[in-house]
Structure formats: structure tokens, C-alpha cells
């Protein structure tokens, strides 16, 4: 952890030196999401009640002149703080920009391209979470370089990345020193990943977003059992954020196809297929009800899963005319076909 903090502070200093005549503008923000949960697993007869903390985030944004940006996002829900985002951004023109570091880029829209502040229920779609766990890592971030083209009607992202978002030096965080006796870290690893993604937001239809991604990962990290893969997906949203429209509809679909390792026996879990449909209706300017149905196929040896989530949210901040996400209470009930278990969560969200 100490090294990571030194690393990001060093990147900040380098960026600041590039614009010596400009005073940095630093913004602090954060999110707190405490919750109460009830879970019941019928097969074992176990029931659990209790309070928890889903997210405790601190976000530091710094801007140097008009072109340089630095972001650091910390999560404090574990026994020690961990770094999620740590990157430097540079705006080349009004439409072109670069980001370098550990970040979220081209991937399923339902994963970290949906901000934790704008999650419809208390969690992102299960299909997106499983995609992260079986590709670049469960938090959806990786080390790499992003080239982005953005206009008012949409964006296009090209991401060259390691293919394994782990902070471990022998996995995703390659940072050997010239003084090392073996600058490879004792490993032979040449595979990397490249991902392309984008979205269109036409003015003609308010709230409409259509996009997708495609990714090739040759890293063969432990999340994939050492295999390369190709992944792609599409999404169609009419109202991406909670409370943004009277009626909202979100469709997500994704595919992962794994390659067999050379000389190895076939691995049964050779694919991941997922689809999700969410519908939401505004009950009041400060309240919304939602239902989400998901279908997940994780390979020949894993049973197909159908997951149903239903609930509602209430926003005191929206009632006062502020952003719906700033203060929000969400109640979500989840059940799953074929697995006799139920989960009820009441979560509060506070943003500063």
C-alpha cells in the first residue's frame, strides 16, 4: 500500500511540473453506502441478519491547467484501504484524450462504466460482476493506456492493457527496477489485451444510448485459468440512471469465449454468456420501482442461472430538487431459480 501511494503521488508531481505556471485545482468527493441485509439459504437452513458497509469511497480529482487530470479513488471497506483508480489523463484536443494508469475502460456497460453512484439496485447486474471475476478482475479495472474520442453524440474508446488488473508485481502490476538482477521478474509473459468500445447517444431520442465492446485478452491470467479469450457485448438503454425518466429500459448482453491452452486438457467452463433486462417506473420525482431479470450461462459443468431482482428507491435529495443519486435509500429483493436462496437488502447512499 505504501508503494502505491508513493506511485500515484509521484505521477501527480510529474504532471504538475509539466504545467509549472498553473495552480492545480483539487476536488475531494466520496460515497458512503451502509446497508442492512437479510439472507436465507434453504438447502442448509441458514439465515443471516446484519449491518454492513458496501462502499466507503474517497475520490481525489486534480486538474493542472486545462489539459491535465489526475484521479485517485480509494475504497475503505476492507481491513485496510485499497486503491481502485489511479491514473493521469491528458486532453489532446476538444474531442481526443488519453488516460494512463489503472482505470476502467472498454468493457460491459453494466460493470464499472456504470458508476457505483448510479447502480439501479444495490449491486450491478450479476452478469457483469461475473464477467469481471472471470476476465480482468472483479473490480473491472486494469493497467493500461486509453485513447478516447468523445463528442456530444457519443464516444469511442481504445484500450491497450495488461489483461490482469491485479496489483501483484508478478501479475498485472509490472514495475521491475533497472537495478533488478532479472527485469522480467523471473517470468516469461508477452500476452496483453486490447479492447474497443463505444456508445451513441443521439439527440433525436432523449435518454437513448446504444453501444458495445469487443476485447481480446492474451495474458492468460489466473481469473481465466491461464487461458486467452475473446469477449464482446451490446447494450441498449433508454434512461441509464435511476430516477432519470418516467419509464426506463435497459438491455445488456455479453459473451466470453475462452481458448484452450496449448497442450492442456480442455477446461469445461469454456464460455460465459449473459443477458439482463431491467425495467423501471418513476412513482414520484423522488421515488422509483424496478425489476431486473438475468440469465447466466458459465459453461457445461455449471447450471444455468436465472436471477430476479425487484425493489424500489427513494431519494430525499431529489425531493428537494437536487440530484437523485446524492441521497438515496434502495430496497432490493433477489431470488434465483434453481437455487433456494433469498436476499433482502436495504441500502442508504450518501454522496459528498
C-alpha positions as CSV (number, residue, x, y, z in Angstrom):
1,X,0.0,0.0,0.0
2,X,2.8,2.4,0.8
3,X,4.4,1.9,-2.6
4,X,1.0,2.5,-4.3
5,X,0.5,5.8,-2.6
6,X,4.1,6.9,-3.4
7,X,3.5,5.9,-7.0
8,X,0.3,8.0,-7.5
9,X,1.8,10.9,-5.7
10,X,4.8,10.8,-7.9
11,X,2.6,10.7,-11.0
12,X,0.8,13.7,-9.7
13,X,4.0,15.6,-9.1
14,X,5.3,14.9,-12.7
15,X,2.0,16.1,-14.2
16,X,2.1,19.3,-12.1
17,X,5.7,20.0,-13.2
18,X,4.5,19.9,-16.8
19,X,2.4,23.0,-16.1
20,X,4.6,25.0,-13.7
21,X,2.7,28.2,-14.2
22,X,-0.7,26.8,-13.4
23,X,-2.0,26.2,-9.9
24,X,-3.7,22.8,-9.5
25,X,-7.4,22.6,-8.8
26,X,-8.1,19.8,-6.4
27,X,-11.6,18.4,-5.6
28,X,-12.4,15.9,-2.9
29,X,-15.5,13.7,-3.1
30,X,-16.8,10.5,-1.6
31,X,-19.6,7.9,-1.3
32,X,-20.9,6.0,1.8
33,X,-23.2,3.1,1.3
34,X,-24.2,1.4,4.6
35,X,-26.8,-1.4,4.4
36,X,-28.9,-3.9,6.4
37,X,-29.2,-7.4,4.9
38,X,-31.4,-10.5,5.4
39,X,-30.2,-13.7,3.7
40,X,-31.8,-17.2,3.7
41,X,-30.3,-20.4,2.2
42,X,-33.0,-23.1,2.3
43,X,-30.7,-26.1,1.4
44,X,-28.6,-25.5,4.5
45,X,-31.3,-23.9,6.6
46,X,-29.1,-21.0,7.4
47,X,-30.4,-17.4,7.9
48,X,-28.3,-14.3,8.4
49,X,-29.2,-10.8,9.6
50,X,-26.8,-7.9,10.0
51,X,-25.5,-4.5,9.1
52,X,-22.6,-3.9,6.6
53,X,-20.8,-1.3,4.6
54,X,-20.9,-1.9,0.9
55,X,-18.8,1.1,-0.2
56,X,-16.8,3.8,1.6
57,X,-15.1,5.7,-1.2
58,X,-12.8,8.8,-1.2
59,X,-12.1,10.4,-4.6
60,X,-9.4,12.9,-5.3
61,X,-9.6,14.8,-8.6
62,X,-6.9,17.2,-9.6
63,X,-6.6,19.4,-12.7
64,X,-3.5,21.2,-13.9
65,X,-4.2,23.9,-16.5
66,X,-7.0,22.8,-18.9
67,X,-5.3,19.7,-20.2
68,X,-4.0,17.5,-17.3
69,X,-6.1,15.5,-15.0
70,X,-5.2,13.2,-12.1
71,X,-7.6,10.8,-10.3
72,X,-7.2,8.7,-7.2
73,X,-10.1,6.6,-5.8
74,X,-9.7,4.8,-2.5
75,X,-12.0,2.2,-1.0
76,X,-12.1,1.7,2.8
77,X,-14.5,-1.2,3.3
78,X,-11.7,-3.8,4.0
79,X,-9.3,-4.2,6.8
80,X,-7.0,-1.7,5.0
81,X,-7.7,0.9,2.3
82,X,-7.2,-0.2,-1.3
83,X,-6.7,1.8,-4.4
84,X,-9.2,1.4,-7.2
85,X,-8.5,4.1,-9.8
86,X,-5.1,5.7,-10.2
87,X,-4.4,7.5,-13.5
88,X,-3.3,10.6,-15.3
89,X,-5.4,12.0,-18.1
90,X,-4.3,14.4,-20.9
91,X,-6.7,16.2,-23.2
92,X,-5.1,16.4,-26.7
93,X,-8.0,18.4,-28.3
94,X,-11.6,19.2,-27.6
95,X,-12.5,15.6,-28.7
96,X,-9.4,13.5,-28.2
97,X,-7.9,12.5,-24.8
98,X,-5.5,10.0,-23.2
99,X,-5.5,8.2,-19.8
100,X,-2.7,6.2,-18.4
101,X,-2.6,4.1,-15.2
102,X,-5.2,1.8,-13.5
103,X,-8.7,2.6,-14.8
104,X,-12.0,1.4,-16.2
105,X,-12.3,1.5,-20.0
106,X,-13.9,-0.5,-22.8
107,X,-15.9,-3.3,-21.2
108,X,-19.6,-4.3,-20.5
109,X,-21.6,-1.1,-19.9
110,X,-23.2,-2.7,-16.8
111,X,-19.8,-3.1,-15.0
112,X,-17.8,-0.1,-13.9
113,X,-18.8,2.1,-16.8
114,X,-21.9,2.4,-14.7
115,X,-20.8,4.5,-11.7
116,X,-21.3,2.9,-8.2
117,X,-23.4,6.0,-7.6
118,X,-25.8,5.2,-10.4
119,X,-26.4,1.5,-9.7
120,X,-30.1,0.6,-10.3
121,X,-30.4,-1.8,-7.4
122,X,-27.9,-2.4,-4.6
123,X,-25.5,-4.2,-6.9
124,X,-24.6,-4.1,-10.5
125,X,-26.0,-6.8,-12.8
126,X,-24.7,-10.3,-11.8
127,X,-23.7,-11.0,-15.4
128,X,-21.3,-8.0,-15.4
129,X,-19.9,-9.0,-12.0
130,X,-19.2,-12.5,-13.2
131,X,-17.6,-11.1,-16.4
132,X,-15.1,-9.1,-14.3
133,X,-14.4,-12.0,-12.0
134,X,-13.6,-14.3,-15.0
135,X,-11.6,-11.8,-17.1
136,X,-9.6,-8.8,-15.8
137,X,-10.7,-8.9,-12.2
138,X,-13.8,-8.3,-10.1
139,X,-13.4,-4.5,-9.8
140,X,-13.3,-4.1,-13.6
141,X,-10.1,-2.1,-13.7
142,X,-6.8,-2.8,-15.4
143,X,-3.4,-1.1,-16.0
144,X,-3.1,0.4,-19.5
145,X,-3.3,3.2,-21.9
146,X,-6.7,4.5,-23.2
147,X,-7.2,6.6,-26.3
148,X,-10.7,8.2,-26.3
149,X,-12.7,10.2,-28.9
150,X,-15.8,11.9,-27.4
151,X,-18.5,14.1,-28.9
152,X,-21.9,15.1,-27.6
153,X,-23.5,12.3,-29.5
154,X,-21.3,9.5,-28.2
155,X,-17.8,8.2,-27.6
156,X,-15.2,5.7,-28.8
157,X,-12.6,4.0,-26.6
158,X,-9.4,2.1,-27.5
159,X,-7.7,0.4,-24.5
160,X,-4.3,-1.3,-24.6
161,X,-3.9,-3.0,-21.3
162,X,-2.2,-5.8,-19.3
163,X,-5.2,-8.1,-19.3
164,X,-5.0,-8.7,-15.5
165,X,-5.9,-5.8,-13.1
166,X,-4.2,-7.4,-10.1
167,X,-1.8,-5.1,-8.1
168,X,0.6,-8.1,-7.7
169,X,4.0,-7.4,-9.3
170,X,4.1,-10.8,-10.9
171,X,0.7,-10.4,-12.4
172,X,-0.9,-7.1,-13.5
173,X,1.5,-4.5,-12.0
174,X,4.7,-4.9,-14.0
175,X,7.1,-2.5,-12.3
176,X,10.6,-4.0,-12.2
177,X,13.6,-1.7,-11.5
178,X,16.7,-1.4,-13.7
179,X,18.6,-2.5,-10.6
180,X,16.9,-5.8,-10.6
181,X,19.0,-8.8,-11.4
182,X,16.1,-10.1,-13.5
183,X,14.0,-7.4,-15.0
184,X,11.4,-10.0,-16.1
185,X,10.7,-10.9,-12.5
186,X,11.6,-14.5,-13.3
187,X,8.7,-14.8,-15.7
188,X,8.0,-15.1,-19.4
189,X,4.8,-13.3,-20.3
190,X,4.2,-11.4,-23.5
191,X,0.5,-11.6,-23.9
192,X,-1.5,-8.4,-23.4
193,X,-5.1,-7.2,-24.1
194,X,-6.7,-4.8,-26.4
195,X,-10.3,-3.6,-26.1
196,X,-12.5,-1.4,-28.2
197,X,-15.8,0.1,-27.0
198,X,-18.2,2.9,-27.7
199,X,-21.7,4.3,-27.4
200,X,-24.1,6.5,-29.4
201,X,-26.4,8.9,-27.6
202,X,-28.5,10.5,-30.4
203,X,-30.2,13.8,-29.7
204,X,-33.3,12.8,-31.5
205,X,-34.4,10.3,-28.8
206,X,-34.0,11.6,-25.3
207,X,-32.1,9.3,-22.9
208,X,-31.3,6.7,-25.6
209,X,-27.9,5.0,-25.5
210,X,-26.7,2.2,-27.8
211,X,-23.2,0.8,-27.6
212,X,-21.0,-2.2,-27.2
213,X,-17.5,-3.5,-26.8
214,X,-15.1,-6.2,-28.2
215,X,-12.0,-7.4,-26.4
216,X,-9.1,-9.8,-27.0
217,X,-7.0,-10.8,-24.0
218,X,-3.8,-12.9,-24.5
219,X,-2.5,-12.5,-20.9
220,X,-3.8,-15.8,-19.6
221,X,-4.2,-14.6,-16.0
222,X,-5.5,-16.8,-13.1
223,X,-9.0,-15.4,-13.4
224,X,-9.2,-17.3,-16.8
225,X,-7.4,-20.4,-15.7
226,X,-4.4,-19.2,-17.8
227,X,-6.5,-19.1,-21.0
228,X,-6.8,-16.4,-23.7
229,X,-10.2,-15.2,-24.6
230,X,-12.4,-13.1,-26.9
231,X,-15.3,-11.2,-25.4
232,X,-17.9,-8.9,-26.8
233,X,-21.2,-7.4,-25.8
234,X,-24.0,-4.9,-26.6
235,X,-26.3,-2.7,-24.6
236,X,-29.4,-0.6,-25.3
237,X,-30.5,1.9,-22.6
238,X,-33.4,4.3,-22.5
239,X,-32.6,6.1,-19.3
240,X,-29.3,4.9,-17.9
241,X,-29.5,6.4,-14.4
242,X,-32.0,5.9,-11.6
243,X,-34.8,8.5,-11.5
244,X,-33.8,10.0,-14.8
245,X,-37.0,9.2,-16.8
246,X,-40.7,8.3,-16.1
247,X,-40.1,4.9,-17.8
248,X,-36.6,3.3,-18.2
249,X,-35.5,0.2,-20.0
250,X,-32.0,-1.4,-20.0
251,X,-30.9,-4.4,-22.1
252,X,-27.4,-5.9,-21.7
253,X,-25.8,-8.9,-23.4
254,X,-22.3,-10.2,-23.2
255,X,-20.2,-13.2,-24.4
256,X,-16.8,-14.6,-23.4
257,X,-15.2,-17.4,-25.4
258,X,-12.0,-19.0,-23.9
259,X,-9.3,-20.6,-26.0
260,X,-7.9,-23.9,-24.9
261,X,-4.3,-23.7,-23.5
262,X,-1.8,-25.4,-25.8
263,X,-1.1,-28.9,-24.7
264,X,-3.6,-28.8,-21.9
265,X,-6.8,-30.7,-21.3
266,X,-10.0,-28.9,-22.1
267,X,-11.5,-26.9,-19.3
268,X,-15.2,-27.5,-19.0
269,X,-16.1,-23.8,-18.3
270,X,-15.2,-22.7,-21.8
271,X,-17.6,-19.8,-22.1
272,X,-19.6,-17.2,-20.3
273,X,-22.9,-16.0,-21.7
274,X,-25.1,-13.4,-20.1
275,X,-28.2,-11.3,-20.7
276,X,-30.1,-8.9,-18.5
277,X,-33.3,-6.8,-18.8
278,X,-34.3,-4.0,-16.4
279,X,-37.5,-2.0,-16.3
280,X,-38.1,0.9,-14.0
281,X,-41.0,3.3,-13.5
282,X,-41.0,6.6,-11.7
283,X,-43.5,6.7,-8.9
284,X,-42.7,10.2,-7.9
285,X,-40.0,12.7,-8.7
286,X,-38.2,11.2,-5.7
287,X,-39.1,7.5,-6.0
288,X,-38.8,4.7,-8.5
289,X,-39.6,1.0,-8.7
290,X,-37.6,-1.5,-10.7
291,X,-37.4,-5.1,-11.8
292,X,-34.4,-6.9,-13.3
293,X,-34.2,-10.4,-14.8
294,X,-30.9,-12.0,-15.7
295,X,-29.8,-15.2,-17.4
296,X,-26.3,-16.5,-16.9
297,X,-24.5,-19.5,-18.5
298,X,-21.0,-20.2,-17.2
299,X,-20.1,-23.4,-19.1
300,X,-21.1,-27.0,-19.5
301,X,-20.5,-28.1,-15.9
302,X,-22.2,-25.1,-14.3
303,X,-26.0,-24.9,-14.1
304,X,-27.7,-22.0,-15.9
305,X,-28.8,-19.3,-13.6
306,X,-31.9,-17.1,-13.7
307,X,-31.8,-14.3,-11.2
308,X,-34.7,-12.0,-10.4
309,X,-34.2,-8.7,-8.5
310,X,-37.1,-6.3,-7.6
311,X,-37.3,-3.3,-5.4
312,X,-37.7,0.5,-5.2
313,X,-35.6,3.5,-4.3
314,X,-36.5,6.8,-2.5
315,X,-34.3,10.0,-2.9
316,X,-34.7,12.8,-0.3
317,X,-32.3,14.9,-2.4
318,X,-34.4,14.6,-5.5
319,X,-37.4,15.7,-3.4
320,X,-35.5,18.9,-2.7
321,X,-34.7,19.4,-6.4
322,X,-31.1,18.0,-6.2
323,X,-29.6,15.0,-7.9
324,X,-31.4,11.7,-7.4
325,X,-28.2,9.9,-6.5
326,X,-26.9,12.3,-3.8
327,X,-29.2,10.8,-1.0
328,X,-30.9,7.6,-1.8
329,X,-32.4,4.6,0.0
330,X,-32.8,1.5,-2.0
331,X,-34.7,-1.7,-1.1
332,X,-33.9,-4.8,-3.2
333,X,-35.1,-8.4,-3.0
334,X,-33.2,-11.1,-5.0
335,X,-34.1,-14.7,-5.6
336,X,-32.8,-17.3,-8.0
337,X,-34.4,-20.1,-9.9
338,X,-33.0,-23.5,-9.1
339,X,-31.1,-22.2,-6.0
340,X,-33.4,-21.9,-3.0
341,X,-32.0,-18.7,-1.5
342,X,-33.3,-15.2,-0.9
343,X,-31.6,-11.9,-0.2
344,X,-33.2,-8.7,1.0
345,X,-31.1,-5.5,1.3
346,X,-31.9,-2.0,2.5
347,X,-29.1,0.3,1.5
348,X,-28.5,4.0,2.1
349,X,-26.4,6.1,-0.2
350,X,-24.8,9.5,0.8
351,X,-22.6,11.4,-1.6
352,X,-20.4,14.4,-0.7
